[in-house]
Amino acid sequence: MKFLHIADVHLGCTRYQLSESPRDFYDAWIDVLEKYAVGERVDFVIMSGDFFDRKNVPPETMNYAVAGLSMLKENGIPVVTIEGNHDQKHTDSDYSWLRSLANWGLLHLLEPEMEDGTASYTPWNTETNRGGLVDIGGARLFGSHWYGASGNWAVPALAEAIAKNRRDGAFHVLLLHTDVEGHQTHPIPALTIESLKRLRAVTDYVALGHTHKSYEIDNWAFNPGSLEATSIDQFREVRGAFLVEIDGDGNVDARHVRDYRQRPFQRITFDVSGYAMPDDIREALLESVSRQAHKAEEGELQPILDITLRGYLGFPNAELNIRAIRDKAQELTGALHVRINNDSKPVEYKLADGADEEIGKDQLERKVIEDLVVRDSRYKTRIDEVSDAVVGAKRMALNDEPAEKILDFLLLKSESASAD
């Protein structure tokens, strides 16, 4: 028996509002299906949630979905899926788009029934195109819902229901869309390893999704990662699909495959510290981009380039023409898109960052203000008075003092300084 396990296809995803993005996700999915489903003549394909990127599916995205699923159907390859958090129906509807695709006979959407904390499974009904489990050859596959933070409560119920519905001699697979403890990348509490292993006695393969990076646990629970990176933060994560072969004794041989069409990403970091003028940064940054960045190659997908500026900027941000730098970097590399993130800090903050940890907050604040005041030639001889006025006015504002009272305070300080 051989099957393909994919997850988090995210059809319709638009990175950085680029019109090319939805096509990227379709191309990755289609290429995987052609190479590793049709090309490897698998018995079935598993999709472990988040087939779509959002509940409202644009017409173009639905065309992409139908095209790929129809290709599999024409090749006699069944598709089994569950809903991820991105696939769910709206609260005022009984239908998700996955439910429609199931009704059209393009996939099996497996949905267990949950009532009063108890799960139950009914076999797939070919007339209604509904069910919680389905048999394909020597495999029995079980579905699940998106449980979010309730996963640790739901999994024991699923384990109990699966135990009641096992088939002698079958290879038992559970599709589950959840983060797992130690591998999570989302803020929602992950499924604990202890809860996950409640499934060990009743399943032979747990097909995970939701986390956009690949991992496996005990050659039994597998997450392939997303097919494409939905954001620049994921570009270094290992992702792809699992091509799984099961021998006559039920042994699992899961090969992680990544050789398919993906948009290349690159991230470059540049330190702006020590540059006195905007033109100096521009020239140095573009030289760095020219040296480090991968250039677009004919016949290949254009890369997306992400540039992050760090360090201390010695002049106002407004003087740094980010758009001009971005346009020139795009011209140099042939990138599809260049994003510049300015995470630099004003140079006056350098004192605060490098200050002795023992210094008090009030002293630190005072040092930063004095450093700002001394830069203005009008106040070099009145550093203490001006600093007192700034600190005092700030504290009055934080204490919600009326504007009139703060103005009176500043006038008083000004008169006192003039008298001196």
FIBALO-855555 format. One record per residue (C-alpha): x, y, z; residue in three letters. Coordinates in steps of 0.5 Angstrom, whole numbers, padded with zeros to 4 digits, always signed. Layout:
<rs>
XYZALA;...
</rs>
This chain:
<rs>
+0000+0000+0000MET;+0002+0007-0002LYS;-0001+0014+0000PHE;+0001+0021+0000LEU;+0000+0025+0006HIS;+0000+0033+0005ILE;-0003+0038+0010ALA;-0004+0046+0010ASP;-0004+0047+0002VAL;-0007+0054+0003HIS;-0010+0055-0003LEU;-0012+0062-0005GLY;-0006+0065+0000CYS;-0004+0072-0002THR;+0003+0074+0001ARG;+0004+0081+0001TYR;-0002+0082-0003GLN;+0002+0080-0009LEU;-0003+0078-0015SER;+0002+0072-0017GLU;+0002+0069-0010SER;-0005+0065-0011PRO;-0002+0061-0017ARG;+0005+0060-0013ASP;+0000+0055-0008PHE;-0003+0052-0014TYR;+0003+0051-0017ASP;+0006+0047-0011ALA;+0000+0043-0010TRP;-0001+0041-0017ILE;+0007+0039-0018ASP;+0007+0035-0012VAL;+0000+0031-0014LEU;+0003+0030-0021GLU;+0010+0028-0018LYS;+0008+0024-0012TYR;+0001+0022-0013ALA;+0000+0020-0020VAL;+0007+0019-0022GLY;+0008+0014-0016GLU;+0001+0011-0017ARG;-0001+0012-0010VAL;-0007+0008-0007ASP;-0010+0015-0004PHE;-0008+0022-0002VAL;-0009+0025+0005ILE;-0010+0032+0006MET;-0009+0034+0014SER;-0013+0041+0014GLY;-0013+0048+0012ASP;-0014+0046+0004PHE;-0016+0053+0003PHE;-0013+0059+0006ASP;-0020+0062+0008ARG;-0027+0061+0009LYS;-0029+0066+0003ASN;-0026+0062-0003VAL;-0025+0066-0009PRO;-0028+0063-0016PRO;-0020+0063-0018GLU;-0018+0059-0012THR;-0024+0054-0013MET;-0022+0053-0020ASN;-0015+0051-0018TYR;-0018+0046-0012ALA;-0023+0043-0017VAL;-0017+0042-0023ALA;-0013+0039-0018GLY;-0018+0034-0015LEU;-0021+0032-0022SER;-0014+0030-0024MET;-0014+0025-0018LEU;-0021+0023-0019LYS;-0019+0022-0027GLU;-0013+0018-0025ASN;-0017+0013-0020GLY;-0014+0016-0014ILE;-0019+0018-0008PRO;-0017+0024-0003VAL;-0019+0024+0004VAL;-0019+0030+0008THR;-0021+0034+0015ILE;-0023+0041+0016GLU;-0017+0045+0019GLY;-0018+0052+0022ASN;-0018+0056+0016HIS;-0023+0051+0012ASP;-0029+0051+0017GLN;-0036+0054+0015LYS;-0039+0060+0017HIS;-0043+0060+0024THR;-0049+0062+0020ASP;-0048+0056+0015SER;-0048+0048+0015ASP;-0043+0048+0009TYR;-0036+0049+0008SER;-0033+0049+0002TRP;-0030+0042+0003LEU;-0037+0040+0004ARG;-0039+0042-0003SER;-0033+0039-0006LEU;-0035+0032-0002ALA;-0042+0033-0005ASN;-0039+0034-0012TRP;-0036+0027-0011GLY;-0029+0030-0011LEU;-0026+0028-0004LEU;-0028+0025+0003HIS;-0029+0030+0008LEU;-0029+0025+0015LEU;-0033+0028+0020GLU;-0034+0024+0027PRO;-0040+0026+0031GLU;-0039+0029+0038MET;-0044+0029+0043GLU;-0044+0030+0051ASP;-0036+0029+0050GLY;-0037+0023+0047THR;-0034+0021+0040ALA;-0037+0016+0035SER;-0036+0014+0028TYR;-0040+0012+0022THR;-0038+0009+0016PRO;-0037+0013+0009TRP;-0044+0013+0006ASN;-0043+0014-0002THR;-0050+0016-0003GLU;-0050+0022+0002THR;-0042+0023+0001ASN;-0042+0024+0009ARG;-0038+0020+0014GLY;-0033+0019+0020GLY;-0029+0014+0017LEU;-0027+0011+0010VAL;-0024+0004+0008ASP;-0019+0004+0002ILE;-0016-0002+0001GLY;-0012-0005+0007GLY;-0013+0002+0010ALA;-0019+0005+0015ARG;-0018+0012+0016LEU;-0021+0016+0021PHE;-0023+0024+0021GLY;-0023+0029+0026SER;-0025+0036+0027HIS;-0021+0043+0029TRP;-0021+0043+0036TYR;-0016+0049+0038GLY;-0015+0049+0045ALA;-0019+0043+0047SER;-0015+0038+0043GLY;-0013+0035+0050ASN;-0020+0034+0052TRP;-0022+0031+0045ALA;-0017+0026+0043VAL;-0018+0021+0049PRO;-0025+0021+0046ALA;-0023+0020+0039LEU;-0018+0014+0042ALA;-0024+0011+0045GLU;-0029+0012+0039ALA;-0023+0009+0034ILE;-0022+0003+0039ALA;-0029+0001+0038LYS;-0029+0002+0030ASN;-0022-0002+0029ARG;-0022-0007+0023ARG;-0019-0013+0024ASP;-0012-0013+0019GLY;-0013-0006+0017ALA;-0008-0001+0017PHE;-0011+0005+0022HIS;-0010+0012+0020VAL;-0012+0018+0024LEU;-0012+0025+0021LEU;-0011+0031+0026LEU;-0010+0038+0025HIS;-0007+0041+0031THR;+0000+0043+0034ASP;+0004+0038+0038VAL;+0008+0040+0045GLU;+0015+0041+0043GLY;+0013+0043+0036HIS;+0008+0048+0036GLN;+0009+0055+0033THR;+0002+0058+0035HIS;+0000+0061+0041PRO;-0006+0056+0042ILE;-0004+0051+0047PRO;-0001+0045+0044ALA;-0004+0038+0044LEU;+0001+0034+0050THR;+0005+0029+0048ILE;+0002+0025+0053GLU;-0005+0026+0050SER;-0002+0024+0043LEU;+0000+0018+0046LYS;-0007+0016+0048ARG;-0008+0014+0040LEU;-0002+0010+0040ARG;-0006+0003+0042ALA;-0011+0005+0037VAL;-0008+0008+0030THR;-0002+0006+0026ASP;-0001+0013+0023TYR;-0003+0019+0025VAL;-0003+0024+0020ALA;-0002+0031+0023LEU;-0003+0038+0020GLY;-0003+0045+0022HIS;+0004+0047+0024THR;+0008+0049+0018HIS;+0014+0045+0019LYS;+0016+0038+0018SER;+0017+0033+0024TYR;+0015+0026+0026GLU;+0015+0022+0033ILE;+0017+0015+0033ASP;+0016+0013+0026ASN;+0008+0014+0028TRP;+0006+0021+0028ALA;+0008+0025+0022PHE;+0007+0033+0020ASN;+0009+0034+0013PRO;+0009+0042+0014GLY;+0006+0047+0009SER;+0007+0046+0002LEU;+0009+0053+0001GLU;+0011+0058+0006ALA;+0005+0063+0008THR;+0010+0068+0010SER;+0017+0070+0010ILE;+0018+0068+0017ASP;+0017+0060+0015GLN;+0022+0061+0009PHE;+0027+0057+0013ARG;+0023+0051+0016GLU;+0023+0044+0013VAL;+0016+0043+0009ARG;+0014+0038+0004GLY;+0010+0032+0004ALA;+0011+0025+0006PHE;+0010+0019+0001LEU;+0009+0013+0005VAL;+0009+0006+0004GLU;+0007+0000+0008ILE;+0009-0007+0007ASP;+0005-0013+0009GLY;+0007-0013+0016ASP;+0005-0006+0017GLY;+0011-0003+0018ASN;+0012+0005+0016VAL;+0017+0008+0011ASP;+0015+0015+0010ALA;+0020+0019+0006ARG;+0019+0027+0006HIS;+0019+0030-0001VAL;+0021+0037-0003ARG;+0023+0037-0010ASP;+0017+0041-0013TYR;+0016+0048-0015ARG;+0016+0053-0010GLN;+0018+0060-0010ARG;+0025+0062-0007PRO;+0026+0067-0001PHE;+0032+0070+0002GLN;+0033+0074+0008ARG;+0039+0079+0009ILE;+0040+0083+0015THR;+0044+0090+0015PHE;+0047+0094+0020ASP;+0046+0101+0019VAL;+0050+0103+0025SER;+0056+0108+0024GLY;+0053+0111+0018TYR;+0053+0119+0018ALA;+0049+0120+0012MET;+0043+0117+0008PRO;+0047+0116+0002ASP;+0052+0112+0005ASP;+0047+0107+0008ILE;+0044+0106+0001ARG;+0050+0105-0003GLU;+0053+0100+0003ALA;+0046+0096+0003LEU;+0046+0096-0005LEU;+0053+0093-0005GLU;+0051+0088+0000SER;+0045+0086-0004VAL;+0049+0085-0010SER;+0054+0081-0007ARG;+0049+0076-0003GLN;+0042+0076-0006ALA;+0040+0070-0011HIS;+0039+0073-0018LYS;+0033+0071-0022ALA;+0034+0066-0027GLU;+0031+0065-0034GLU;+0026+0060-0033GLY;+0025+0060-0026GLU;+0021+0063-0021LEU;+0023+0070-0019GLN;+0025+0070-0011PRO;+0022+0074-0006ILE;+0027+0078-0002LEU;+0026+0081+0005ASP;+0031+0086+0008ILE;+0032+0088+0015THR;+0035+0094+0018LEU;+0038+0093+0025ARG;+0043+0098+0029GLY;+0043+0105+0031TYR;+0041+0110+0026LEU;+0044+0117+0026GLY;+0039+0121+0023PHE;+0031+0121+0022PRO;+0028+0115+0019ASN;+0025+0120+0014ALA;+0031+0122+0011GLU;+0032+0114+0009LEU;+0029+0113+0002ASN;+0026+0106+0003ILE;+0022+0106-0003ARG;+0028+0108-0008ALA;+0033+0103-0004ILE;+0027+0098-0005ARG;+0026+0099-0013ASP;+0034+0099-0014LYS;+0035+0092-0010ALA;+0029+0090-0014GLN;+0032+0092-0021GLU;+0039+0089-0018LEU;+0036+0082-0017THR;+0030+0081-0021GLY;+0026+0079-0015ALA;+0019+0079-0016LEU;+0018+0083-0009HIS;+0023+0086-0004VAL;+0021+0088+0003ARG;+0025+0092+0007ILE;+0023+0092+0015ASN;+0027+0098+0019ASN;+0028+0095+0025ASP;+0033+0100+0027SER;+0033+0105+0033LYS;+0035+0112+0034PRO;+0042+0113+0035VAL;+0040+0117+0042GLU;+0038+0110+0044TYR;+0045+0107+0044LYS;+0046+0110+0051LEU;+0040+0107+0054ALA;+0042+0100+0051ASP;+0049+0100+0053GLY;+0048+0103+0060ALA;+0050+0100+0066ASP;+0044+0095+0069GLU;+0045+0098+0076GLU;+0043+0105+0074ILE;+0036+0106+0076GLY;+0030+0108+0071LYS;+0030+0115+0073ASP;+0037+0116+0072GLN;+0037+0112+0065LEU;+0031+0117+0063GLU;+0035+0123+0065ARG;+0041+0121+0061LYS;+0038+0120+0055VAL;+0034+0127+0055ILE;+0041+0130+0057GLU;+0044+0127+0051ASP;+0038+0129+0046LEU;+0039+0136+0049VAL;+0046+0137+0048VAL;+0046+0136+0041ARG;+0042+0142+0040ASP;+0046+0148+0040SER;+0041+0153+0043ARG;+0041+0149+0050TYR;+0048+0147+0051LYS;+0049+0152+0056THR;+0042+0150+0060ARG;+0042+0143+0060ILE;+0040+0142+0067ASP;+0034+0147+0066GLU;+0031+0144+0060VAL;+0032+0137+0062SER;+0028+0138+0068ASP;+0023+0142+0064ALA;+0022+0135+0060VAL;+0022+0130+0065VAL;+0017+0134+0069GLY;+0012+0136+0064ALA;+0013+0128+0062LYS;+0011+0126+0069ARG;+0005+0131+0069MET;+0002+0128+0063ALA;+0003+0121+0065LEU;-0001+0123+0072ASN;-0006+0126+0067ASP;-0005+0133+0070GLU;-0009+0138+0066PRO;-0006+0142+0060ALA;-0006+0148+0063GLU;-0002+0146+0069LYS;+0003+0143+0065ILE;+0004+0150+0061LEU;+0004+0154+0067ASP;+0010+0149+0069PHE;+0014+0150+0063LEU;+0013+0158+0063LEU;+0015+0158+0070LEU;+0021+0154+0068LYS;+0023+0158+0062SER;+0022+0165+0067GLU;+0027+0162+0072SER;+0032+0160+0066ALA;+0031+0167+0064SER;+0032+0170+0071ALA;+0039+0166+0071ASP;
</rs>
